[in-house]
Amino acid sequence: MILTLPDIPDLPAADLRLELACGLYASRKLARGRAADVAGIDENQFEKELQSRGITNGYSTDDLDADLAALNELLAR
């Protein structure tokens, strides 16, 4: 898809791509790797940007506890 926007003073295209990618990732419309591609940066840089913005992957400690309990149950068999 090609998106054409008018020039926005003081907002370089790279910054706009990053804003779009972060927003789409935060709303769960894009996976992290694809969002990094949209932003035009590698996944490590994108992860650092997400951290600086307080955007998480949504995986909570409760999710971790549930996954560990399921794994322990499988290993006990």
N, C-alpha and C positions, 0 to 999 in steps of 0.2 A: 504494500500500500504506500502510496506517496501522499504526504500531507503537506500542503503548501500554506504557509502563514505569512502575513505581512511582517516585515522587520519590526522587532520590538527594541526600541532604544535601550541600551545598557543591559540587554539580555542576549548573550551570545547563543548561537544555535546549539552548541555543546551543552550549555547549562539547561536549555529548554528540553533537550533530549533526556538529560539526567532527571529533571523534574518529572517528565512524563513517565519514564521508566520506574522511578520510585513510587509514583502514584499508582501505576498499574500493578506493581508488585504488592504494595500495601493493601490494595483492594482485591488481591488474589486473582487478578485477571491474567497475570503472567508469572511463570516460574522464574526463580532467581537467575538462572543461566540465560534465559531468553530476555529478561529485563536488562541484564548486563549488556547483551548484544544491542538492544535498542538504545541504551545509554552510550554505546561505543567504547566501553571500557571492559577490562577483564573482571572475572567474578570476584577475585580478591579485592580489587578496588571498589567494586560495587558493594560487597559485604561491608567494607569499612564505611562507605557512605551511608548505608542503611543503619549501621550502629550509631553513627554520629547524629542521625535523625531520630533515633529511638524506635526504628521500625524493626519489629521482630518477625520471626517466621511463624509465630503462633503456637509453637510447640512448648507446652508448659511443663512444670514439674509434675503436675497431675498426669499428664500424658506419659512422661518418663516412668512414673511409678506404675502406671497401668501396663506399659510395655515390659518393664522388668518383671512384673508379676506374671504376665503371660509367658515370658521367656523361662522363668523359673518353673512354671507349671509344665512346659514342654520338656524341659531338661529332666524333670523328676520322673518322667514316664519311662 
